[in-house]
Amino acid sequence: MAKRVALTVLAEEDYTKVVSYLASHWGDTVLDKFITRYEKIISILEEDAIRYPFVDGSATVRKCVLTEHNIIYFIDTDEMVKIITVFDTRQDPDKLFKIF
């Protein structure tokens, strides 16, 4: 049975920033490819979130590579998949650990 996928406020902001950046700097082709990939990952998370590994040192947070520059960090529970952030890998990694 499919789980509901929910985004935190931070994850929604992250996603919006990526979409805005791609639209203004890379154009519709790259943007469409990103959105298609994102939607496919969401579908997979709904059905089989446990396929993705835990973050090192965590027994609750998992990660999924969305693109070479973006990783989705999420928590999988019995009821839902909660996306914590869509993290840009070019940022300082210490910022990520403050989020968790």
Beta strands, then each sheet from edge to edge (+ up, - down):
strand 1: 4-7
strand 2: 61-67
strand 3: 70-76
strand 4: 80-88
sheet 1: 1+ 4+ 3- 2+
end
